[in-house]
Amino acid sequence: METLPQEQQPSDDAPVKSELESQIVDALRTVYDPEIPVNIYEMGLIYNLDVGADGTVGVTMTLTSPACPVAGSLPGEVQMKVESVPGVKSANVELVWDPAWNPSMMSEAARLELGMF
């Protein structure tokens, strides 16, 4: 029987990573900017999730504006929420401003919630 090279073999941890990523997204959906009644995930503030097979998670996120009153606390809250997910060993949250957030990044559900349709 032929053995595939390591990089071509199916990953046994792919379903686990997918499930872990889903749980992380669920946790992010519990985080709100206090001024906006829509969670940060649906707002489009989470630009990237990088879930490592070792349980480390990288989150790239932004805020609606650099002057956002929760700029100092929201990334820490995101880190705590992600690290509270079983299977996550650690989380690193990077706050970026490029690309700048705009309302087109919101999910359809968020636009409906805010009456922006």
C-alpha positions in Angstrom: 0.0 0.0 0.0 1.3 3.4 -1.0 1.8 6.0 1.7 1.2 9.6 0.9 3.8 12.1 1.8 3.1 13.7 5.2 1.9 17.0 3.7 -0.7 15.1 1.5 -2.1 12.8 4.3 -5.5 13.7 5.6 -5.2 15.5 8.9 -6.8 13.7 11.8 -7.1 16.9 13.7 -9.0 18.8 10.9 -12.4 18.0 12.4 -11.2 18.9 15.9 -9.8 22.2 14.6 -13.1 22.9 12.8 -15.1 22.1 15.9 -12.7 24.2 18.1 -13.0 27.1 15.6 -16.8 26.9 15.8 -16.6 27.0 19.6 -14.3 30.0 19.4 -16.8 31.8 17.1 -19.6 31.0 19.5 -17.6 32.6 22.3 -16.8 35.7 20.2 -20.6 36.0 19.6 -20.9 36.8 23.3 -18.7 39.9 23.1 -20.4 43.2 22.5 -19.3 46.8 22.1 -21.4 48.4 24.8 -22.6 51.1 22.4 -23.8 48.6 19.7 -26.4 45.9 20.3 -24.7 43.5 17.9 -21.8 41.1 18.8 -18.4 41.8 17.4 -18.3 38.8 15.2 -21.5 39.7 13.3 -20.2 43.3 13.2 -17.3 42.1 11.1 -14.7 43.2 13.7 -12.9 39.8 13.6 -10.7 39.7 10.6 -9.0 36.4 11.1 -8.8 33.4 13.4 -5.8 31.2 13.2 -6.4 28.0 15.3 -3.2 26.0 15.7 -3.3 22.2 16.2 -1.6 22.8 19.5 -4.5 24.9 20.9 -2.9 28.3 20.3 -5.2 30.8 18.7 -4.4 34.0 16.9 -7.1 36.6 16.5 -6.8 39.6 14.2 -9.5 42.2 14.9 -10.3 45.8 14.6 -12.8 48.3 16.1 -15.3 50.6 14.5 -12.9 53.5 15.0 -9.6 54.2 16.7 -11.5 56.5 19.1 -13.7 53.7 20.2 -14.2 54.0 24.0 -13.5 50.3 24.6 -10.2 50.2 22.6 -8.3 49.5 25.8 -10.6 46.8 27.1 -12.2 44.9 24.2 -9.1 43.1 23.0 -8.5 41.8 26.5 -12.1 40.6 26.8 -11.7 38.9 23.4 -8.6 37.1 24.7 -10.3 36.0 27.9 -13.4 34.7 26.0 -11.2 32.7 23.5 -9.0 31.3 26.3 -12.2 30.2 28.1 -13.0 27.7 25.3 -12.0 24.2 26.2 -9.1 23.1 24.0 -7.6 26.6 23.7 -4.2 26.8 25.4 -3.6 30.5 24.7 -4.8 33.3 22.6 -3.0 36.3 21.1 -5.2 39.2 20.0 -3.8 41.6 17.5 -5.7 44.9 17.0 -5.3 46.3 13.5 -6.6 49.4 11.7 -5.9 48.2 8.1 -8.2 47.6 6.4 -10.4 50.1 8.2 -13.7 48.7 9.3 -16.8 49.9 7.5 -20.5 48.8 7.7 -20.2 46.6 4.6 -18.3 44.2 6.8 -21.3 43.5 8.9 -23.3 40.3 8.4 -26.8 40.5 7.0 -28.1 39.7 10.5 -26.2 42.6 12.0 -27.5 45.0 9.3 -31.1 43.8 9.9 -30.6 44.2 13.7 -29.4 47.8 13.3 -32.0 48.6 10.6 -29.3 49.1 7.9 -30.8 47.3 4.9 
